[in-house]
Amino acid sequence: MNGHVLRMSGVGVRRGAAELLRDVDWVVEEEDRWAVIGPNGAGKTTLLRIAATQLFPTSGSVDVLGERMGEGDVFELRPLIGFAGSAVANQVPDTQNVLDLVISASYGYLGRWGEEYGQPDHDRAYAMLGQWGARHLADRAFGTLSEGERKRVLIARSLMSDPELLLLDEPAAGLDLGGREDLVRRLATLAADIDAPALAVVTHHVEEIPAGFTHGLLLREGRVVAAGPLEYVMTADNLSETFGLPLKVERVGDRWSARAV
Ligand SMILES: Nc1ncnc2c1ncn2[C@@H]1O[C@H](COP(=O)(O)OP(=O)(O)OP(=O)(O)O)[C@@H](O)[C@H]1O
């Protein structure tokens, strides 16, 4: 696997005249925990969908878990890549049972289609739901869950197959303050687990970067403003350029905050 979980070189995505991503280089190693930060429309979801092998770039090369995209069978890779976000949530029928949604992820499916699962699968699905504070939701229909409950169920689902790369697209979006802090704390616990997969979490807000995250990638209008260890990337200059306004950035303990000056 050359030590890299993910390597993008010169990646671009074009749709008509629009350049969604431009010349993106990004290397994720096994032990990395990345925050991908940028304003609305910066290309964050597009970037994550490429990493999840759901979208093929127009230019450049992508290696995921040792496979060059376009050369191997992506269906074999998919159970090794956990992916949660609104792109996944939007595909889940409202009537989908939560336990079935989680358990079926071990085979890369989105919901149950009559296949049989053993006791170990059930035990792991309950364990994953428990780890994300959602065990009590196992028998509910997905459409009846609150936004925060959906987020936690989808993260539990994304970990079901014991992936080597976990991609979370705006896991804290739409959560109230308590819900956000609970989620950020759970993500910090995951980040501290040496057996956890490589992580990449998309957010608009530096306040949502969990403790223990190691790297940051700042995106603006499809291009990388800065990428690397958080302490080097999270400067006022870099974040001001990323969001297009003068910002003051502070590190408060193991968390970050930013506000306009
Ligand atoms: N098929 C398409 N044709 C043209 N433009 C597109 C297409 N798909 C996406 N875009 C544009 O590409 C840009 C990047 O979209 P993307 O969803 O990756 O951004 P994002 O950083 O995740 O945004 P947000 O934070 O608002 O979710 C947006 O301006 C979007 O409108």
The ligand as an SDF file (V2000), in Angstrom:
LIG
                    3D

 31 33  0  0  0  0  0  0  0  0999 V2000
  -22.6500   19.0610  -11.8350 N   0  0  0  0  0  0  0  0  0  0  0  0
  -22.2410   20.2820  -11.4950 C   0  0  0  0  0  0  0  0  0  0  0  0
  -22.1450   21.2770  -12.4040 N   0  0  0  0  0  0  0  0  0  0  0  0
  -21.6990   22.5040  -12.0850 C   0  0  0  0  0  0  0  0  0  0  0  0
  -21.3240   22.8380  -10.8240 N   0  0  0  0  0  0  0  0  0  0  0  0
  -21.3910   21.8920   -9.8790 C   0  0  0  0  0  0  0  0  0  0  0  0
  -21.8440   20.5710  -10.1490 C   0  0  0  0  0  0  0  0  0  0  0  0
  -21.8110   19.8670   -8.9920 N   0  0  0  0  0  0  0  0  0  0  0  0
  -21.3540   20.7100   -8.0540 C   0  0  0  0  0  0  0  0  0  0  0  0
  -21.1100   21.9280   -8.5690 N   0  0  0  0  0  0  0  0  0  0  0  0
  -20.5740   23.1080   -7.8670 C   0  0  0  0  0  0  0  0  0  0  0  0
  -19.2850   22.7790   -7.3910 O   0  0  0  0  0  0  0  0  0  0  0  0
  -19.0100   23.5380   -6.2340 C   0  0  0  0  0  0  0  0  0  0  0  0
  -18.4380   22.6340   -5.1650 C   0  0  0  0  0  0  0  0  0  0  0  0
  -19.4650   21.8090   -4.6430 O   0  0  0  0  0  0  0  0  0  0  0  0
  -19.2520   20.9520   -3.3300 P   0  0  0  0  0  0  0  0  0  0  0  0
  -20.5710   20.3430   -2.9690 O   0  0  0  0  0  0  0  0  0  0  0  0
  -18.1060   20.0400   -3.5180 O   0  0  0  0  0  0  0  0  0  0  0  0
  -18.8580   22.0890   -2.2800 O   0  0  0  0  0  0  0  0  0  0  0  0
  -18.7770   22.0610   -0.7120 P   0  0  0  0  0  0  0  0  0  0  0  0
  -17.4770   22.7110   -0.3340 O   0  0  0  0  0  0  0  0  0  0  0  0
  -19.0050   20.6900   -0.1890 O   0  0  0  0  0  0  0  0  0  0  0  0
  -19.9770   23.0210   -0.3450 O   0  0  0  0  0  0  0  0  0  0  0  0
  -20.9560   23.0800    0.9460 P   0  0  0  0  0  0  0  0  0  0  0  0
  -20.0650   23.4580    2.0850 O   0  0  0  0  0  0  0  0  0  0  0  0
  -21.9130   24.1700    0.5870 O   0  0  0  0  0  0  0  0  0  0  0  0
  -21.6010   21.7470    1.1020 O   0  0  0  0  0  0  0  0  0  0  0  0
  -20.2870   24.2450   -5.8570 C   0  0  0  0  0  0  0  0  0  0  0  0
  -20.2000   25.5870   -6.2680 O   0  0  0  0  0  0  0  0  0  0  0  0
  -21.3590   23.5100   -6.6450 C   0  0  0  0  0  0  0  0  0  0  0  0
  -22.4310   24.3710   -7.0060 O   0  0  0  0  0  0  0  0  0  0  0  0
  1  2  1  0
  2  3  1  0
  2  7  2  0
  3  4  2  0
  4  5  1  0
  5  6  2  0
  6  7  1  0
  6 10  1  0
  7  8  1  0
  8  9  2  0
  9 10  1  0
 10 11  1  0
 11 12  1  0
 11 30  1  0
 12 13  1  0
 13 14  1  0
 13 28  1  0
 14 15  1  0
 15 16  1  0
 16 17  2  0
 16 18  1  0
 16 19  1  0
 19 20  1  0
 20 21  2  0
 20 22  1  0
 20 23  1  0
 23 24  1  0
 24 25  2  0
 24 26  1  0
 24 27  1  0
 28 29  1  0
 28 30  1  0
 30 31  1  0
M  END
$$$$
